Amino acid sequence: MLTNADLVKIKSIVDESVETKLEQKLEQKLEQKLKPIHKKINTMNRKLDITIKYFDTVTSNHTKRIKRIEQHLELPSISACS
């Protein structure tokens, strides 16, 4: 017959096993729920990178044009006025 100590050991082993399986299932469900969110975030990041790259190009182009105009009109540069 099983003693009380044996029953406690069995209970702890079963509890650990059930807990491990529950954690695995929870992680899988969480990953399934988060997968579309990760995709949207990655898409947004790519779009943001493209937008930043575009505006950096436009801004640097304007900076070059402004310097050229200042030189042509013999105006002091904006940074020299500050």
LINUR-V863473 format. One record per run of one state. SS is the DSSP state (helix for helix, strand for strand, loop for the rest). FROM is the first residue (numbers start at 1). LEN is the number of residues. Records with the same first field share a line. If there is no record, write none. Layout:
BEGIN
SS: FROM-LEN + FROM-LEN
END
This chain:
BEGIN
loop: 1-3 + 74-4 + 82-1
helix: 4-70 + 78-4
END
